[in-house]
Amino acid sequence: MADLLDRVAQTSSRPRYAFMVLSLIAEIARPDGSAGPFILRAGRSTLLRDWLCDALAPMGARDPKRLMLAEKVRLELLASGKAPAEPQAAEAVIAAEVHERIRKSGKTNLSRAVSELVHAGLIRRHYQGFRVDHQNRGAGRHAVYTLVGGARCLMGRSGPAPQSPRSEALQGELRLN
């Protein structure tokens, strides 16, 4: 574990965040060390990157930028007239928009952290999806992260997440394409 922490600290610009990402991937990894592209949580199939972003989102809940974002979204929706008149419905719309913006920026941070972990030799990243050999990575393909080397010592601490039948079927389909 000490060697793993040292490697993350040496290669990452945000080692605590990168280690949190690595730990979350290990938490949901299958026995072969891979996680994604879909995982099953709370009875729902979710994309791996979306789940990771949502799992990391509470870390910034008290951040002043996050609080300012909520107020900015509120003002934008009120100014555009898109906010419902009922206060509870307006709060729900505002919360949903804030969640989407947090997830979008979270994906950027997540991608950067995973790239650092790939560079450190702790994760191997590949994509599965509709267009396997396409120059644009985003062409309907979804990330799969596999723990390698010393990172595998993190596996099994809380047990692997169950995979949905849909996820298993999709992964089989994705490999065929």
N, C-alpha and C positions, 0 to 999 in steps of 0.2 A: 504494500500500500504506500509506503514511503517513497519508493521508486516511482510509482504512478503519480503521486502528488508532485514530485520533483519534475517529472517530465511535463506535466500540465503547466506547472509554473514557468518552466523554461520556454515553452512554445506559445503560450497564450498571452494576449494582451489583457484579458480579463479571466484570470485563472479560476476564481471562485465560480463565476458564471459557467465557464467551460466544464468545470467539475460537476456542477449541478446538472448540466445537459448530459454528461456522460453517465451520471448516476441514474437519471430518469430513463435513459436508453437501456441501461442494464436492468432496470426494474421491469421493463416490459419485453425484454429480449426472449426469444425462443431458445431452446436448448443449444441450437447451433450458433447462438450469439447474434442472430439477426433480428431486427425489429422493423416492421412496416411491410408494405406501404399503408396497410390498414391495421388498426388495432380495435379490440372490443373493450369498451369501458362503459359501465352503467347500462349495459344492454344495447349500446349503440356502437355502430362501426364508424370509426373516425380516421381521417388521414393522420399519419404519424406526426407530421409537422404541425398540424393544427392542434393535436393533443399536447405536444411539447410546448407550444406557445401558450396554450391555456394553462398548463401546469406551472409555467414560469411566471405568468402574469401577476399573481399576488405579490411577488417579490417587489414590485414597484408601486404598490397601492398607496403608500404614504409619500411617494415622490411628488414634490411640488409641480413638476411638469405634468404628471398624470392628473393632478387636481385641476391644473389650468386647462388641460385638454377637455375635461368634462364641462367646464364652464364655457370654453370656446364652442364646443359642439352645441350646447344649450342655446347660446346666442345665435349661432348660424341657423339652427332649425327654427327658432322663433322669428328671426329676420326674414327667412325665406317662406314662412307660413306653412312649413311642413310638419310642425309640431301639433299634435292633437290638442283640442281645447281642454279636455279632461286632464287634470294634473297627474293622475296615476298613469294614464296612457302616455302622456308626454314624457314622464320619467322613464317608462319602459322603452320608448323610441330612442331617447337620449342614451340610455344604458346600452342598447343594442348597437348604436352607432359608435359609441366609445369602445365597446368590445371589439368591433370590426377594425377600428383604427389601431388599437393596441395589438391585435393579432397580426395586422399587416406589418407594423414596425417590428414586432417580435420575430417575425420570419426572417427579417434582415439580420437581426442580432443572432438568431439561431444559426443561420447559414454561415455567418462569420465564425461562430464558435465551433461548428462542425468542421469547417475548413481547417481551423487550427488543430483540431483533434485528428483529422486525417493527416495533416503535416507531421504531427507528433507520432504517427504510427499506431494510434489507439483505436481508430475507426476506419472501416472501409465503406465507402459510399457508392451505391449504384442506383439505377433507376429502373422501375418497372412500369409499363403502361402501354398505351395504344401504339405509339411510334417509337420503337426501340432504337433504331439507328437513324436518328434525325438530328440535324445540326442544332436545332433549338431544343434545349433541355426541357422546356416547359410544354412540349407538344403532347399533353395528356399523360405525361409520365410522372410518377410519384417516387419520392425518395425512400430508399431502404438503407438502413445503417446497420453495419455488422461490427461487433466488438472484436478486436484482434489483440494479440499479444497480452500485455499486462492488464489491459482493461477487462479481460474476462474474469479476473478475480472479483469483480463487483457483482457478477451474476449470481442469482440464487439467494440473495439476501432477503427478498420478499416474495420470491416465487414468480414464475413467468405469468404474464397476462394471458387469459384464455383467448384463443383466436375464434372469430365468428366463422360459421360455415361459409358465409359470403366472402370473407377475407381469404379463406383457403381456396375457394373456387376461383376467385379473381386472381390470386397469385398463380394458380395453375394456368389460367387463361393467359395471364400476362407473360408467363414464360414461353408459351407457345407462339405468341405473336412476334 
